[in-house]
Amino acid sequence: MFSWSDKFLTNIDILDIEHKNLFNLLATLTTKLKLRKIDDEDIESSISILVHYSKNHLHHEELIMREYHIDYRHFSKHIMEHSSFRYDIDRFNSNTCGYDRRIIGQLEQIIRFITHWFTFHILSTDLVMAEQLALIKSGKDPKEAYDNIKDHKTDPENFNLMLDSVINLWFDARDDCKRLEESLTKYIDNII
């Protein structure tokens, strides 16, 4: 499971606080699941809190980028990542509504997704945004700030964490595709 460290700091106070809070929530839920100290009602409430907190955090990032007029080349990519996350998390959330005997597995899946997605996003996109923001605050215009960091180099440790996150997200997506394929095959077999 994820453990917080200073390598995730953006030096944007509100974002760092929200990132830490999100991962503390994920760690707490993971511990409760491992100890089986969580019931279905707590699970549904936890899913709702995770979804709400994640979406609010992304909204705060977007407000900050608008406030400082982050260059459109970064802004558009960043917004696209957020839109993709919202789509995926809404899909997870709609699959967990109501009673489902697999709800613990669904919470575990959501925790994995959010953990890996945010790990990658913070290290790859938020840190680049933070560098631009620091340059803008120091007097550079947004275009100049973007041009100064567009060839941003990621240190090897962060690169390995990002790669691990992408691989885990890919494996989970592949498993989802296999389940859908099996479900579709069963459905077709029942029709024929």
Rosetta blueprint (number, residue, H / E / L):
1 M L
2 F L
3 S L
4 W L
5 S L
6 D H
7 K H
8 F H
9 L L
10 T L
11 N L
12 I L
13 D H
14 I H
15 L H
16 D H
17 I H
18 E H
19 H H
20 K H
21 N H
22 L H
23 F H
24 N H
25 L H
26 L H
27 A H
28 T H
29 L H
30 T H
31 T H
32 K H
33 L H
34 K H
35 L H
36 R L
37 K L
38 I L
39 D L
40 D H
41 E H
42 D H
43 I H
44 E H
45 S H
46 S H
47 I H
48 S H
49 I H
50 L H
51 V H
52 H H
53 Y H
54 S H
55 K H
56 N H
57 H H
58 L H
59 H H
60 H H
61 E H
62 E H
63 L H
64 I H
65 M H
66 R H
67 E H
68 Y L
69 H L
70 I L
71 D L
72 Y H
73 R H
74 H H
75 F H
76 S H
77 K H
78 H H
79 I H
80 M H
81 E H
82 H H
83 S H
84 S H
85 F H
86 R H
87 Y H
88 D H
89 I H
90 D H
91 R H
92 F H
93 N H
94 S H
95 N H
96 T L
97 C L
98 G L
99 Y L
100 D L
101 R L
102 R L
103 I H
104 I H
105 G H
106 Q H
107 L H
108 E H
109 Q H
110 I H
111 I H
112 R H
113 F H
114 I H
115 T H
116 H H
117 W H
118 F H
119 T H
120 F H
121 H H
122 I H
123 L H
124 S H
125 T H
126 D H
127 L H
128 V H
129 M H
130 A H
131 E H
132 Q H
133 L H
134 A H
135 L H
136 I H
137 K H
138 S L
139 G L
140 K L
141 D L
142 P H
143 K H
144 E H
145 A H
146 Y H
147 D H
148 N H
149 I H
150 K L
151 D L
152 H L
153 K L
154 T L
155 D L
156 P H
157 E H
158 N H
159 F H
160 N H
161 L H
162 M H
163 L H
164 D H
165 S H
166 V H
167 I H
168 N H
169 L H
170 W H
171 F H
172 D H
173 A H
174 R H
175 D H
176 D H
177 C H
178 K H
179 R H
180 L H
181 E H
182 E H
183 S H
184 L H
185 T H
186 K H
187 Y H
188 I H
189 D H
190 N H
191 I H
192 I L
